[in-house]
Structure formats: structure tokens, C-alpha cells
Amino acid sequence: EVQLVESGGGLVQAGGSLRVSCAASGFTFDDYAIGWFRQAPGKEREGVSCISSSDGTTYYADSVKGRFTISSDNAKNTVYLQMNSLKPEDTALYYCAATGTNCFDEYDYWGQGTQVTVSS
């Protein structure tokens, strides 16, 4: 059974940091790219970052460049999103997803999400 389980969300003050994790199971992790997405109430889902598990290539949305860092621990089948200098506008439900092609193609599997709330 394919599973993506996010963890690490929480409440943090503006300027603070959080690290969210995405633990994957049930598929060949090295063959997939893992993306992080977020959705705030009343807004469309937004792609935040992505990493290719095979070669480590990373991508970031302009809104998080320089503040967020995505990384992968292939031995643990886990992808992390380190979020620094958080802003209230980063408040959202953060999801991870896996795609067997590339970061910009359709995603096959989705997690349930972890809530990140940034207070001003």
C-alpha cells in the first residue's frame, strides 16, 4: 500500500522556523520525485518545492526561495522541508506528493497534510 505521511507542522511566530517531514512507503522511492504543496483557506493549492530522489535536483516557488530548503534522506524514504523566516502568509495545510516522472508532471500519490500556522 502506498503511503505518504506528513508530520512536523505546528504553530510558530513570524520569523520562526519549522521542519516538516514526508515519510513514504509502498513504492520505489528512488524512482520518484517528491513535491510539497500547500493550500490556505479560500485559496488554490500552490506548489512549494520539489526534489528528484534520483539526482537531488530541487525546485522552489518564488514565494519561498531563500527561506525554504527541501532535502531527501533516501535511506529513510523521507523528504524534509525546512522552513525558515516564516511569514503569516505561509500559513496553510502542507501536503507532500509523489510523481513517477518529473516535478512538473501529474502527481500519483498524495498525503493527508500537516497544518502550519504562522502567527504575526
Residue frames relative to the residue before (quaternion, step in Angstrom):
aa qw qx qy qz dx dy dz
E 1.0000 0.0000 0.0000 0.0000 0.00 0.00 0.00
V 0.3747 -0.7236 0.5363 0.2201 3.56 -0.85 0.98
Q 0.0554 0.7927 -0.6049 0.0517 3.54 -0.93 0.94
L 0.0508 -0.7272 0.6830 0.0457 3.50 -1.20 0.74
V 0.0235 -0.8194 0.5712 -0.0428 3.55 -0.57 1.18
E 0.2108 -0.7885 0.5705 0.0918 3.53 -0.63 1.19
S 0.0482 0.7780 -0.6260 0.0237 3.53 -1.20 0.56
G 0.6549 0.5672 -0.3659 0.3399 3.55 -1.31 0.16
G 0.4802 0.6625 -0.4525 0.3546 3.56 1.21 -0.01
G 0.1593 0.7939 -0.5792 0.0945 3.53 -1.29 0.14
L 0.5859 -0.5487 0.4637 0.3750 3.50 -1.36 -0.34
V 0.0650 0.7909 -0.6017 0.0911 3.56 -0.84 1.01
Q 0.4891 -0.6484 0.4918 0.3138 3.55 -1.16 0.54
A 0.6385 -0.5142 0.4060 0.4040 3.53 -1.22 0.48
G 0.7487 0.3305 -0.2845 0.4992 3.54 -0.94 0.98
G 0.6085 0.5800 -0.3393 0.4222 3.55 1.27 -0.30
S 0.4145 -0.6994 0.5360 0.2274 3.53 -1.39 -0.06
L 0.0136 -0.7497 0.6611 0.0280 3.51 -1.32 0.48
R 0.1534 -0.7433 0.6351 0.1434 3.53 -1.26 0.42
V 0.1291 -0.7773 0.6130 0.0574 3.54 -0.78 1.06
S 0.2354 -0.7818 0.5703 0.0904 3.52 -1.12 0.77
C 0.1471 -0.7528 0.6360 0.0844 3.51 -1.27 0.57
A 0.1047 -0.8026 0.5869 0.0207 3.57 -0.40 1.25
A 0.1523 -0.8199 0.5510 0.0305 3.55 -0.68 1.16
S 0.0718 0.7785 -0.6222 0.0411 3.54 -1.16 0.64
G 0.7339 0.4534 -0.3061 0.4027 3.54 -1.28 0.40
F 0.7646 0.1939 -0.1780 0.5882 3.59 1.22 0.19
T 0.6036 -0.5697 0.4161 0.3715 3.56 -1.28 0.35
F 0.3624 -0.8002 0.4391 0.1884 3.50 -0.03 1.38
D 0.6740 0.5328 -0.3066 0.4097 3.58 0.88 -0.95
D 0.6704 0.5116 -0.2934 0.4503 3.61 1.18 -0.46
Y 0.7020 0.4747 -0.2491 0.4687 3.56 1.27 -0.16
A 0.3194 -0.6604 0.6307 0.2531 3.48 -1.38 0.31
I 0.2143 -0.7762 0.5840 0.1026 3.55 -1.04 0.82
G 0.1102 -0.8082 0.5776 0.0322 3.53 -0.80 1.02
W 0.2641 -0.7107 0.6228 0.1929 3.52 -1.31 0.46
F 0.0716 -0.7743 0.6287 -0.0003 3.50 -0.99 0.97
R 0.0975 -0.7849 0.6035 0.1011 3.57 -1.24 0.26
Q 0.0761 -0.7790 0.6211 0.0399 3.51 -1.23 0.56
A 0.1944 -0.7666 0.6065 0.0820 3.52 -0.77 1.13
P 0.6454 -0.5297 0.3677 0.4094 3.60 -1.13 0.52
G 0.8355 0.1835 -0.1570 0.4935 3.54 -0.88 1.00
K 0.6852 0.4401 -0.2816 0.5074 3.57 1.28 0.07
E 0.5643 -0.5869 0.4598 0.3547 3.53 -1.28 0.40
R 0.5904 -0.5546 0.4468 0.3796 3.54 -1.24 0.45
E 0.1610 -0.7987 0.5787 0.0368 3.54 -0.98 0.93
G 0.3930 -0.6852 0.5572 0.2559 3.57 -0.99 0.81
V 0.2361 -0.8036 0.5383 0.0938 3.56 -0.79 1.06
S 0.7745 -0.1893 0.1934 0.5717 3.55 0.77 -1.05
C 0.0756 -0.7856 0.6129 0.0383 3.54 -1.28 0.39
I 0.0752 -0.7778 0.6220 0.0496 3.54 -1.18 0.61
S 0.3440 -0.7061 0.5810 0.2136 3.52 -1.06 0.82
S 0.3944 -0.7515 0.4759 0.2306 3.58 -0.57 1.14
S 0.6375 0.5610 -0.3329 0.4099 3.59 1.12 -0.55
D 0.8414 0.1122 -0.0425 0.5269 3.60 0.87 -0.86
G 0.5321 -0.6861 0.3781 0.3211 3.56 1.27 0.11
T 0.3665 0.7270 -0.5038 0.2886 3.59 1.21 0.20
T 0.1233 -0.8176 0.5614 0.0345 3.56 -0.89 0.94
Y 0.1170 -0.7645 0.6308 0.0626 3.52 -1.27 0.54
Y 0.0948 -0.7945 0.5989 0.0325 3.55 -1.15 0.68
A 0.4736 -0.6068 0.5479 0.3275 3.52 -1.21 0.56
D 0.6135 -0.5743 0.3926 0.3737 3.55 -1.11 0.66
S 0.6356 0.5762 -0.3201 0.4019 3.56 1.07 -0.76
V 0.7751 0.3216 -0.1771 0.5141 3.61 1.17 -0.43
K 0.4167 0.7203 -0.4686 0.2967 3.60 1.23 -0.10
G 0.7916 0.2716 -0.2284 0.4975 3.52 -0.95 0.95
R 0.7332 0.3728 -0.2271 0.5214 3.60 1.22 -0.29
F 0.7650 0.2959 -0.1531 0.5511 3.59 1.03 -0.78
T 0.0786 -0.7782 0.6215 0.0450 3.54 -1.15 0.68
I 0.1970 -0.7702 0.5985 0.0994 3.55 -0.84 1.02
S 0.0404 0.7874 -0.6135 0.0431 3.56 -1.05 0.77
S 0.2494 -0.7720 0.5742 0.1098 3.53 -1.26 0.47
D 0.1343 -0.7374 0.6563 0.0868 3.53 -1.09 0.82
N 0.2430 -0.8234 0.4955 0.1324 3.55 0.00 1.30
A 0.5961 0.5684 -0.3672 0.4321 3.60 1.11 -0.55
K 0.7454 0.3551 -0.1951 0.5294 3.57 1.16 -0.63
N 0.3572 -0.7424 0.4874 0.2894 3.60 1.28 -0.03
T 0.5376 0.6176 -0.3822 0.4283 3.54 1.01 0.84
V 0.1562 -0.7520 0.6354 0.0800 3.52 -1.11 0.84
Y 0.1932 -0.7887 0.5789 0.0740 3.52 -1.01 0.90
L 0.1279 -0.7424 0.6484 0.1097 3.52 -1.24 0.51
Q 0.1544 -0.7801 0.6038 0.0549 3.54 -0.44 1.27
M 0.0873 -0.8136 0.5748 -0.0065 3.54 -0.63 1.16
N 0.0309 -0.8056 0.5905 -0.0369 3.55 -0.57 1.22
S 0.8151 0.2229 -0.1767 0.5048 3.57 -1.28 0.32
L 0.1028 0.8473 -0.5132 0.0901 3.54 0.94 0.91
K 0.2171 -0.7641 0.6019 0.0823 3.50 -1.16 0.82
P 0.6395 -0.5251 0.3777 0.4155 3.60 -1.13 0.44
E 0.6517 0.5234 -0.3206 0.4456 3.60 1.05 -0.65
D 0.5642 0.5646 -0.3974 0.4528 3.60 1.27 0.00
T 0.4539 0.6913 -0.4501 0.3369 3.59 1.25 -0.14
A 0.3311 0.7182 -0.5435 0.2813 3.56 -0.71 1.11
L 0.4904 -0.5586 0.5501 0.3806 3.50 -1.41 -0.03
Y 0.1952 -0.8011 0.5611 0.0721 3.56 -0.65 1.15
Y 0.1071 -0.7942 0.5981 0.0105 3.54 -0.84 1.11
C 0.1848 -0.7177 0.6404 0.2012 3.53 -1.24 0.39
A 0.0772 -0.7855 0.6140 0.0085 3.52 -1.21 0.61
A 0.2730 -0.7676 0.5633 0.1377 3.54 -1.20 0.58
T 0.0592 -0.7782 0.6248 0.0215 3.52 -1.07 0.83
G 0.4022 -0.7446 0.4901 0.2087 3.54 -0.98 0.91
T 0.6654 0.4793 -0.3093 0.4815 3.56 1.24 -0.01
N 0.7104 -0.3652 0.2726 0.5364 3.59 -0.01 -1.22
C 0.7408 -0.4630 0.2670 0.4069 3.53 -1.30 0.33
F 0.7431 0.4262 -0.2200 0.4666 3.59 1.09 -0.59
D 0.5682 0.5803 -0.3831 0.4400 3.56 1.28 0.23
E 0.7161 -0.4257 0.3149 0.4548 3.56 -1.28 -0.06
Y 0.3585 -0.7348 0.5391 0.2025 3.56 -1.03 0.83
D 0.3888 -0.7637 0.4820 0.1824 3.55 -0.93 0.99
Y 0.8112 0.1470 -0.0239 0.5655 3.56 0.95 -0.90
W 0.1215 -0.7966 0.5917 0.0252 3.53 -1.10 0.83
G 0.3745 -0.6902 0.5681 0.2464 3.53 -1.20 0.58
Q 0.6351 -0.5607 0.3924 0.3581 3.54 -1.35 0.04
G 0.5426 -0.6567 0.3775 0.3631 3.56 1.22 -0.33
T 0.1215 -0.7475 0.6472 0.0878 3.52 -1.31 0.45
Q 0.4102 -0.7472 0.4764 0.2155 3.55 -0.84 1.05
V 0.0798 -0.7546 0.6503 0.0352 3.53 -1.04 0.93
T 0.0172 -0.7980 0.6015 -0.0341 3.54 -0.73 1.10
V 0.1089 -0.7942 0.5974 0.0223 3.55 -0.75 1.11
S 0.2094 -0.7965 0.5582 0.1008 3.57 -0.58 1.14
S 0.4363 -0.7088 0.4982 0.2429 3.54 -1.11 0.71
